[in-house]
Amino acid sequence: MLPPRGAMGQPEDKDAAAARPVPAKANRNGKAAVPDAAFDVWLRRGLHQIFDDVAREPIPPELLRLIEQDRKK
């Protein structure tokens, strides 16, 4: 599962992501179970620790040039 993305593909604000309700999962009887919010928080934090630095790196000029060339087609 990848971290949520906001406008322009940037990582979503951590506070906004934490405020988003976690859907309840159904158990075997079809009744709503308690959401596994602790796991979701753990996973989101772990992914941010791993990938936030990479996501903040500047885009190489050569890649930006290729993207602009593709847009003009």
Secondary structure as GFF3:
##gff-version 3
##sequence-region A 1 73
A	DSSP	three_ten_helix	7	9	.	.	.	ID=ss1
A	DSSP	alpha_helix	14	19	.	.	.	ID=ss2
A	DSSP	alpha_helix	37	56	.	.	.	ID=ss3
A	DSSP	alpha_helix	61	72	.	.	.	ID=ss4
###
